[in-house]
Amino acid sequence: MPDAPVLEVRGLTVEYLTDAGPVRAVERFDLDILPGEFVGVVGESGCGKSTMLFGIAQLLSPPARVSEGSVRFRGHDLVTMTDRQLATTRWRDLSVVMQSAMNALNPVAQLGDQFADAMRAHGERSRATIRQRAEEVLALVGIDLVHLKSYPHQLSGGMRQRAMIAMALLFNPDLVIMDEPTSALDVVAQRSLMLQVKQLQQQLGFAVLFVTHDMSLVSHFSDRLVVMYAAKAVEIGSTKEIFANPGHPYTEGLLDAFPSIRGPRLPLTGIPGSPPNLLHPPVGCRFAPRCPKRFEMCDVEPPFYDAGTSRAACHLHALADKKVVQ
Amino acid sequence: MSRHYTEGAPLLETRGLTRHFKVGGAIARKTLHAVDDVEFTIRDREIVALVGESGSGKSTVARLLARVYRPTSGEIYYRGRALSSFRTRRDLLGYRSDVPMVFQDPFASLNPAYRVSHGIMRGLALHRPDIPRHQRRAEAERILERLGLDPAGEALDRFPYELSGGQRQRIGFAQALAYRPRLIVADEPVSMLDVSVRIGLLNLMAGLRDEQGVSILYITHDIASARYIADRIMVMYAGHLVESGPVEQVLQDPRHPYTQLLVAAVPDPRAELTVDKVDHGEPPKVVDPTPGCRFRWRCPWVEDVCHRITPELVELSPGHSAACHVAAARAGYGDVAVAVADSGDRH
């Protein structure tokens, strides 16, 4: 089966247990990722996009926990796996690149030693093989081999982030999960890192799940896009189509919030108001209080409608006689 | 007021503004050139964007204007008067209330132990002696209302943790506005905010200029937002100002190769992806520099002269200047053109 998804997320729900009661940071999240696919997830801070990633990679720590749902990676459910089983899968088949390389790399170990650590943890004993693989992945991301002997503080921000990606690629994973890897970088470094990730992905064939708050960043790189708002996915579809023809008023608002650098200089409005407190989320559609197009139906939670080019959780598509999917 | 300001002088002007920092230990003393010989003017009722990568020196410029740092050399003139000549408390208070600063991180720049009203009322007490004590609260409410914080009375009694990022940054602007400023120095004021609230704040800044005639130095790495609100733009690289001019002109027709790189790197969903310029370079740390253009290691146009002579800002078309030997030569500037032609011969 060439087209079996490498990752199938079904009904993933993550709760934070707080003194004021459980807060659902991710609610009934579904996603399939095909081999070699680049999926972007966009949303504002607090929408649950990073929590969702951590829920998929089983990296949540209390008070957060997966309360419902399954995450099937190549057919096996990560949620029910023991730590020992996870340890063999993570990094080898599914690796994670964190937001801040400065915090994710060990500040008192040379890069080469950190690469070796990871490989030994996964059963590689031969020094020669370790050395060779470390050199290979470093070359892949375009870092000079002398930096195997460098400490993280000796590298620039862009190089540290590329070193993180090199580490993630040590075992030729099927899926690389990236949590805002470029947010600490300048535009020029950001762009060169994105081009490099895309090039590596095409060369090595891994799938990418890429989370960012900057929609314009993934516009040219992701095949599919998931838009999240207040713990839920609100629109899923091909990146190109969503940019050309957004199916959810929130997506539309997000697109209108970016000033253009080349087009006409138009006054923009952004989205008035701020996202809801997830301790007491609004009944019905969670975007309704900020939505310029809300109407009576919005008091009821919208299902996903087939919005033509994408799937969108917005009742406006019911008015247009679109079908409910899933 | 009797602060001896010169009539008709620009609101703020810098000449040869330079700030160095000592780095390294006692034996290997070195000098980091954070800002070198930066000259610009800001006029009344105008938003000037200062853009550049992190480490380019743009925040140091902000701190020099806010008098957090003293210049190593050079001078800042406020309405024609040198800042270094400000001696009395009254002069300094006057400058601070005319030129307040808004910081990047609204989570770190408000005191968490005090209600929102605290910072605003303190500013009013210090800088607005014309308002009697019992009217201060009403004035604070008026300011918050103008910034779209509604109901203002309620917002004043909140603690910072009760507010969203966008609301906090509005409070940052409210504190600055309480002083009736002439020029707000805003250091990355929207970079920590979500995209959906960012535009609201940019519109607010444009409104302050249009309705109250406040000037703003808008420091940012987000060029698209600079284009959205600014009248003029200045580009910094490694402590030098490398290009400045009217925002549309600079972004549509960038003359300096660094500005071109920067503009090309901005992700634009409305345009096709172009992969022609891939640049792995990084801005240099400017420690004990030798003369020459600081962009030369990354520059696609580099000539011999670029290694020897530091290019100066040259006006290439009205109001639009760039500090690049090659750009100047292309625009037909005499002696530099000869220098470039000379070094070209020797290749």
Boltz contact constraints between the chains, C-beta under 6 A:
constraints:
  - contact:
      token1: [A, 44]
      token2: [B, 194]
      max_distance: 6.0
  - contact:
      token1: [A, 45]
      token2: [B, 194]
      max_distance: 6.0
  - contact:
      token1: [A, 156]
      token2: [B, 282]
      max_distance: 6.0
  - contact:
      token1: [A, 186]
      token2: [B, 53]
      max_distance: 6.0
  - contact:
      token1: [A, 186]
      token2: [B, 54]
      max_distance: 6.0
  - contact:
      token1: [A, 187]
      token2: [B, 265]
      max_distance: 6.0
  - contact:
      token1: [A, 187]
      token2: [B, 266]
      max_distance: 6.0
  - contact:
      token1: [A, 188]
      token2: [B, 265]
      max_distance: 6.0
  - contact:
      token1: [A, 188]
      token2: [B, 279]
      max_distance: 6.0
  - contact:
      token1: [A, 191]
      token2: [B, 265]
      max_distance: 6.0
  - contact:
      token1: [A, 192]
      token2: [B, 278]
      max_distance: 6.0
  - contact:
      token1: [A, 192]
      token2: [B, 280]
      max_distance: 6.0
  - contact:
      token1: [A, 195]
      token2: [B, 278]
      max_distance: 6.0
  - contact:
      token1: [A, 216]
      token2: [B, 267]
      max_distance: 6.0
  - contact:
      token1: [A, 216]
      token2: [B, 269]
      max_distance: 6.0
  - contact:
      token1: [A, 217]
      token2: [B, 267]
      max_distance: 6.0
  - contact:
      token1: [A, 219]
      token2: [B, 269]
      max_distance: 6.0
  - contact:
      token1: [A, 220]
      token2: [B, 273]
      max_distance: 6.0
  - contact:
      token1: [A, 243]
      token2: [B, 269]
      max_distance: 6.0
  - contact:
      token1: [A, 257]
      token2: [B, 195]
      max_distance: 6.0
  - contact:
      token1: [A, 257]
      token2: [B, 196]
      max_distance: 6.0
  - contact:
      token1: [A, 257]
      token2: [B, 199]
      max_distance: 6.0
  - contact:
      token1: [A, 259]
      token2: [B, 224]
      max_distance: 6.0
  - contact:
      token1: [A, 259]
      token2: [B, 225]
      max_distance: 6.0
  - contact:
      token1: [A, 259]
      token2: [B, 228]
      max_distance: 6.0
  - contact:
      token1: [A, 260]
      token2: [B, 270]
      max_distance: 6.0
  - contact:
      token1: [A, 261]
      token2: [B, 224]
      max_distance: 6.0
  - contact:
      token1: [A, 261]
      token2: [B, 227]
      max_distance: 6.0
  - contact:
      token1: [A, 261]
      token2: [B, 266]
      max_distance: 6.0
  - contact:
      token1: [A, 261]
      token2: [B, 268]
      max_distance: 6.0
  - contact:
      token1: [A, 262]
      token2: [B, 268]
      max_distance: 6.0
  - contact:
      token1: [A, 262]
      token2: [B, 271]
      max_distance: 6.0
  - contact:
      token1: [A, 263]
      token2: [B, 270]
      max_distance: 6.0
  - contact:
      token1: [A, 268]
      token2: [B, 199]
      max_distance: 6.0
  - contact:
      token1: [A, 270]
      token2: [B, 196]
      max_distance: 6.0
  - contact:
      token1: [A, 270]
      token2: [B, 199]
      max_distance: 6.0
  - contact:
      token1: [A, 270]
      token2: [B, 200]
      max_distance: 6.0
  - contact:
      token1: [A, 271]
      token2: [B, 196]
      max_distance: 6.0
  - contact:
      token1: [A, 274]
      token2: [B, 164]
      max_distance: 6.0
